[in-house]
């Protein structure tokens, strides 16, 4: 086809895409995961219920997946001590082939208790020690099997009450809770962290995302509980907000509920998003994404399935991104893509740095390779990219070894221009690296006479 003919066709498509949203389908230059990559976001869907024809769509559009239901307790340890990793192994193989990350879902959830565990809990004269041993064996085997291949886990699932119980407690009275005691979650995190110190461990729950009156109570319970874990030094790294939404989303509430975890150094993910009856009014999709990607500690957005055909909410839910005929829903795609496209690029950069902080060794390194020069009326300080740093602070003194004063903080770049300098003065500088887990030690001192 002649070159100018191709140009005319492309221009026509672009023109039609402006007047008819359905044509926008044909001009998507990239897949969803390409948009996600630009903003350093994990964008995922489980493989659950997927027919072979959807597997291409999965790997084209998502950079993150979950082996469906196959890692739930009853599926992976159907008989005590007998583990079945077949399906999850095949999903991990698939994911590795397509450059996708994998999350394990979920290790400790009362709804997926296998028969043998129920029997032991009810009729087996269970003891705290016996139950802890079962928990440890399960976690050691499952996390251990995937060590180095699955590096994040929904460790404890749906453990928090919707409102406080009579004595202010926040834990559901599951077998784990009633037999082991309220510290069972602490133990689960410690066991999993020992089994794979590099894995990110999440507490996952529903109704923790919004501040609508009926949900705020639970959102606060989850937050206070997680804050307690962090303060006690329990190795928790993330909170999963399931995000099963009934068409209306409280954008500002969601934003705040994610943001308050940032100071605790806790990652937040939307882990099971589906939005009921949403394709005619996809506003909630935009709201969810907008609120999420405005936070650097928001790392992962997962939809709970691709097509309505296999949604756990039933095929008439109109709650996912593909319809029952496996066709993309243009209005929902547009909402999701627009939100990702408009996301703040500075926040995205910080998200990338936050994601790169390992689970087991989180303090920022000390900045090095400092250099300093005069630049006209200013002094220009530069240093090297520093592992685990999210931002930097610069200190200055007029005499060797101080006293030093912070002159600038929250610096994103690896340079600083000092504009407040006087001729004939000696300046000494040091740089610090900062992330939510702390501040590095001072860099070496560097001096300049201006
Ligand atoms: C659901 C699955 O989608 C169904 O296929 C399965 O039959 C039951 O579990 N919260 C969770 C998920 O954490 O694991 C649940 O998934 C949905 C609610």
Boltz pocket constraint, residues with backbone or C-beta under 6 A from the ligand:
constraints:
  - pocket:
      binder: B
      contacts: [[A, 48], [A, 69], [A, 106], [A, 157], [A, 242], [A, 272], [A, 312]]
      max_distance: 6.0
